[in-house]
Amino acid sequence: MYLMKALSETEIQEKMSTIDGWDYQNNAIHTTLEFDNFKDAFSVMTRIAFEAEKMNHHPDWSNVYNTLTISLSTHDVDGLTEKDFELAKIIDALVS
Ligand SMILES: C[C@H](O)[C@H](O)[C@H]1CNC2=NC(N)=NC(=O)C2=N1
């Protein structure tokens, strides 16, 4: 299995400036999304799930009613890779 290279701290800072509304903390990037209701939250989760499956890159997330909390990291390298930022951008596009 080909493993992507974990990004360096400098590369992470650089990539953080290309996404809005995400925090970098504990080797992962995080966001919280709020919707009008549970149905909207779960509908977006379903759409994200299909994209994640296509990429074979899966979010760590939790949902409480209308709120979706997402953390992205690359478990295989125990860090952040291009894929995390790629998925973050896909998520942002889905909710914008
Ligand atoms: C074997 C399988 O391809 C890997 O475990 C994939 C699946 N989805 C994944 N998702 C995330 N977020 N990180 C990974 O390292 C990862 N690895």
The ligand as a Gaussian input file, in Angstrom:
#p B3LYP/6-31G(d) Opt

LIG

0 1
 C       -6.566000       0.300000       4.235000
 C       -7.271000       1.600000       3.973000
 O       -7.106000       1.986000       2.660000
 C       -6.709000       2.686000       4.845000
 O       -6.803000       2.294000       6.203000
 C       -7.335000       4.077000       4.657000
 C       -8.841000       4.159000       4.860000
 N       -9.280000       5.489000       5.219000
 C       -8.477000       6.349000       5.845000
 N       -8.922000       7.507000       6.316000
 C       -8.144000       8.338000       6.986000
 N       -8.639000       9.480000       7.456000
 N       -6.861000       8.063000       7.188000
 C       -6.297000       6.936000       6.750000
 O       -5.114000       6.721000       6.962000
 C       -7.119000       6.031000       6.017000
 N       -6.625000       4.935000       5.517000

